[in-house]
Structures are given as C-alpha cells and as structure tokens.
Amino acid sequence: MPLVSFTQLFSKHLFDIPLPTKSDCWCRECGGPIEQEQAVQKEYGPTWVDEGIIPYTGSSVVCPACIALSRGSTTRSIILPPQGTVLLASFSMVHPKPGPWVRAFTDNDQSVKKVEVYPESITLIDFLERILPNIEAPFGVVYSERGANNKKHFLRYVPVNYDKHNIDIYIMPTFTYANIQPEKFLAAYHDSLELVSLSPAKLREAYKPIAEKHNLNITEARVLYRYLYTLKNKEDDANEE
C-alpha cells in the first residue's frame, strides 16, 4: 500500500472511503495517492483561498477523501479538540468516534455540540503514555493548545507519522507543527508538574530550565509550556468551584 495522507486515514473511518492501494496520481489538496479511476477534477470557486498552502499544486486532481471533507464547513469548529487534547487517526482507530460529528457533517445539523463530538477526551499526555505505544503506524495527531472557533480546513495539513520515537503533530488553532520525542518530553512534563501552581509569569520562567535539562527542542518546549498552562487554568477553575 502506498503512503497515505491524514485526510485519507480520517475519511476511512468516518465515511468508509477505502484507502488507495496504488498511486496512479497524487491529490493536490492533501498530497495523498489516488487510484486513477478515483481521481476527481475539482472546480474551485471564488471562495477558494488555499492555493498557496496546499501540498501539491503540481497535480490537477483531488482524492475522494478531500472531496468529502470539503463539504464540512459548518463543522470545522466542533471537530477541533478541546483545549489540551488531541484528535487522531490511524489504520485501526480514530478519535473522536464518527457518530455525532458525521451527523452534523452530513445533515448540516448545527445543533450538535462539541461535548457530543468529544464525550471523552484524550489529553496529549494520555496519548503519549497510553495510546502511542500501541498505535499502528501510520498515524496522525492534532493537538489543540486552546479552545477556539475555526472556519478553515486543517485536516489536510496534518502530518502522517511512521516513527513512534520522533513524531510530528499539528497544533491548532495556530496551524503550526511541533516535533516531539515522546520519551524526553514526558520526562520533562513529569519534572514540571509542581510548577502548575505558579502564576503565569513565574511558570513561564520556571519551566525553561527543565526544558533545557531535558534538551527539548523549541517546539517541544513551547508545547510543554502551553500544556502546563492548560493544566494551571483547569486547576484554577477547580479551586473557584
């Protein structure tokens, strides 16, 4: 089987779109392989603004997964994971489960709430400690640094991983990437937990020596700080209740 895109992995679970078994051509929107008979010549309207950032402008065709997902403009916010948590897809699993989101997507049911789409959340640490050791490659991960509305497509830009010891994740809502080595990131996280009770300004300074101690790269350090900040907000909210 050829290398596939995150969009194709995600759509396999949500829409039962089969993964391509050969690479006759390539999708201009997600970069994934396409079987010739499944290639779609897509016409773009005046609202199309992503031409400068899609992966493969040298192609003239789009895969079925991208065609399916392009219809979901009203669901781009509710599919965004809650703050501090992840969305993920591999050959064998997907999170969140398809049910409520697919109902909102296919029926344009705008009454569906994020809490229905994510009745259970997987934090970044949960993913690294519990799921990553057992997940089947390839897989892709979206991490939400903060809750926000989102009107843009983002699933087509999620990197696909084949190496569990050095993973790339997509950060929302900033549309950025982070490279994480799970073992040292988790060690730095556990060394940092006592900092959560600090004020934001003190936390910002106190985590830096720990990041340096564990030799975190700049993106790992940023993700660690934002995750600790999320924990701090949750702790503060709990103390106020």
Residue, then its C-alpha position, 0 to 999 in steps of 0.5 A: m500500500p502506498l503512503v497515505s495522507f491524514t485526510q485519507l486515514f480520517s475519511k476511512h473511518l468516518f465515511d468508509i472511503p477505502l484507502p488507495t492501494k496504488s498511486d496512479c496520481w497524487c491529490r493536490e489538496c492533501g498530497g495523498p495517492i489516488e487510484q486513477e479511476q478515483a481521481v476527481q477534477k475539482e472546480y474551485g470557486p471564488t471562495w477558494v483561498d488555499e492555493g498557496i498552502i496546499p501540498y501539491t499544486g503540481s497535480s490537477v486532481v483531488c482524492p475522494a477523501c478531500i472531496a468529502l471533507s470539503r463539504g464540512s464547513t459548518t463543522r470545522s469548529i466542533i471537530l477541533p479538540p478541546q483545549g489540551t487534547v488531541l484528535l487522531a487517526s490511524f489504520s485501526m482507530v480514530h478519535p473522536k468516534p464518527g457518530p455525532w460529528v458525521r451527523a452534523f457533517t452530513d445533515n448540516d445539523q448545527s445543533v450538535k455540540k462539541v461535548e457530543v463530538y468529544p464525550e471523552s477526551i484524550t489529553l496529549i499526555d494520555f496519548l503519549e503514555r497510553i495510546l502511542p505505544n500501541i498505535e499502528a503506524p501510520f498515524g496522525v495527531v492534532y493537538s489543540e493548545r486552546g479552545a477556539n472557533n475555526k472556519k478553515h480546513f486543517l485536516r489536510y495539513v496534518p502530518v502522517n507519522y511512521d516513527k513512534h520515537n520522533i513524531d510530528i503533530y499539528i497544533m491548532p488553532t495556530f496551524t503550526y507543527a511541533n516535533i516531539q520525542p515522546e520519551k524526553f518530553l514526558a520526562a520533562y512534563h513529569d519534572s514540571l508538574e509542581l510548577v502548575s501552581l505558579s502564576p503565569a509569569k513565574l511558570r513561564e520562567a520556571y519551566k525553561p530550565i527543565a526544558e533545557k535539562h531535558n534538551l527539548n527542542i523549541t517546539e517541544a518546549r513551547v508545547l510543554y509550556r502551553y500544556l502546563y498552562t492548560l493544566k494551571n487554568k483547569e486547576d484554577d477553575a477547580n479551586e473557584e468551584 
